[in-house]
């Protein structure tokens, strides 16, 4: 009789600026909007609309490095641009309304030199803005009656992916891809491929989380995170679509909510305490 391997948290990531590079952590504090410092900054265009790699693939070149009480932005292809320091939080001196998907939220402006640096780095006018603790942006209310909040992340505070799920995908690809294509916060080892699809309530260490629904993937997954080039055959999205399509969306990973406080660490055990009553298993190609 085989013994199931334990579920263990292997990677923790935050993305201080939405759609820019991530920072890998060994431990992270949990806040009301997700992991502390995750996607609290956002780049917007001249119309104050959010920018991502979907439309501006050159954002791949902007790497994020940890620094004391903040982080550094570095352009990997432009050594002439000196690294830019950005604090974890902005002062609320200047504010404006910005649009992210269907939401319009209040945001604080960064220092003018941040806007200048980013405009030069991306070759178009843009601004850097911050979401303060006073801002309320709700997770989908119909699925979250608890009133969970989210930062500038697309929809949910956390994205969870099992390492076995990526292994399953890579076994079907001519050229394997890294986990960075999918921008998770939480990566775990153990269990079967796509085991996370069936989870509902689970703990990481002693911190409780809830897997709400699968995450629909987009063209961003086809962008090489080293070169900013899109795959000519739209991989891995094309292969994922062949066996992970549901209701017209390609699913990979779980959108997750959590508590307002706590600390999680790489090496923590994951314990699943309840499962979804109806798992969405009717994927194309299965």
Secondary structure, 3 states (H helix, E strand, C coil): CCCCCCEEEEEEEECCECCCCCEEECEEEEECCEECCCCCEEEECCCCEECCCCCCHHHHHEEEEEECCEEEEEECCCCCCCCEEEECCCCCCCEEEEEECCEEEEEEECCHHHHHHHHHHHCCCCEEEECCCCCCCECCCCCCCCCCECCCCCCCCEEEEEHHHHHHHHCCCCCCCCHHHCCCCEEEECCCCCHHHHEEEEEECCEEEEEEEEEECCHHHHECCCCCCECCCCCCHHHHHHHCEECCEEEEEEEEEECCCCEEECCCEEEEEEECCCCCCCCCCC
